[in-house]
Amino acid sequence: MLDLLLAIAHHILVFSLVAMLMAERVLLRGPRVDIHRLAQVDVGYGTLAGLVFIVGVCRVNFGGKGWEFYDGNPFFWAKVATFVLIGVASILPTMRYQAWGRAAKKDPDFHPEEADIRKVRAAVGISGLLLVPLLVFAAAMARWPG
């Protein structure tokens, strides 16, 4: 039963993480962005990423397949590496949202430059694209004969 509950939680959190990532992408449209809302969504995104990691670790340690299944599974390690890459790709957006927030506190009329918005949008897009191999690795991992 614990294995089922952890799997359900993991899937709900992953889909919520995807929703947050797509919300960031949408909020980055246009010449003007809502800096405050982007920062809030980014905090939610980071929180969900942490929860996905924690529940994932619980699945590995307390789930029905056991550590041995994951340890010898190359798709598990590819999935973990991809998750790390998504995290690395999210550093630039987080740093820019924080910088924009500081600038907006000093100058209420502050709006990020279009080129800066494009860079952040590209980084968010890379995170979104990396979800594709992550999902492929997850499906392959679950079917690994180990």
N, C-alpha and C positions, 0 to 999 in steps of 0.2 A: 504494500500500500504506500509506503514511504517513497519508493521508486516512482510510482505513478504521480504522487503529489509533487515531487521534485520535477518530473518531466513537464507536468502542466504548468507549474510556476515558471520554469525555464522558457517554455514556448510563449507564454503570455508576456514575459519580460522582453524577450527578443522582438516580438511583434510591436511592443510598445516602444522599444528602442528605435526600430525602423520608422515608426510614426513620428517620433521626435526628430529624427534625422531629416525626414521629408518636410516637417514643419520648418526646420531651419532653412532648408533649401527654398521653400516658398517665401519665407520672410526676407530672404536676400534678393528678391526680385525688385527691379526698378531702381531709379536713381536715389530714392530715399528709403531708408530702412528704419524700423522701429527697434532702436538699440536696446531699450529696456526689455521688450518682449523677447528679442533674440537671446539676451543674457539669461532670462528666466528659462527659456526652452533649453538652452545649453546646460544649465544646472540640472534640469530634469534629465537630459540626455546623459550627463556624467553620472548622475545618481543611478539611473537605470543600467548603465554599463557596469557599474560596480556591483549592482544586484545580480546582473546576469553572470558576472564572474563568480560571485559568492555561491549562487545556486548551482552553477556549473561545477565548482569544486565540491559541493555537497553531493552532487550526482555521481561524480567520480569516486568519492570516498564512501558514500553511504547507499548508492544506488545498487540495483540488482546485478549489474555486470561486473563490478569490482575493478580495482585498480589495475590488475593484470591485463584485463581487456584493453584498457586505454593505453597503458604503458607500451604495449607492443603494436599499437595501431598507428600506422603512418598518417592516416587521414585525421586522427585526433590531433596530432602534432601540427599538421598543416592548418587545421581549423584554429588551433591556439595561436599559431604564428599570424594568421590572417586577422584574428581578433586584435592582436597586438598592433598590427599595421593600421587597422582602423583607428585604434587609440592614438597612434602617432599622427595620423592624418588629422585628428581632431584637435591637436595642440594649437595649430595656427589659428583656426576659428576662435577657440577659447581665448587665446591671447589678444586677438584683435577685438573681440567683444568687450574684454576688460579695458583695453586701451580706449576704445570708442566711448565706453561708459565714463571713464575718467575725463576724457575730453568734453563730453556733454555736460558733466558737472561744472566744469570751468566755464563753458560757453554753451548756454541753452540752445543756441542756434546751430550748434555743430552738427554736421552731417558728414559721414565718411565719403572719401573720394570714390568715384565710380571704379577706378582701377583697383582700389583696395577691396571693394565689395566683390569685384570679379575674382580676385585671388581667393578670397574666403569662400565664395560660392564654388569655385573649382575644387578646393580642398574638401568641402562638404560633399561634392559630387564624387570625388575619389572614394570617400568613405562609403557612399552609397553603392558605387560600382564594386567595391571589395566585398559587399554582402553576397554577391553572386558566387564567387568561389567559396566563401564561408559556408553557404547553404549546400553547395555541391559537396564540400568536404564533410559536412554534417551527415548528409544522406549516405555518402560512401562509408563513413565511419560506422554508422549504425548497422551497416550490412557486412562489415568486416567479419570474416569467419573466426577470428581469434577467440 
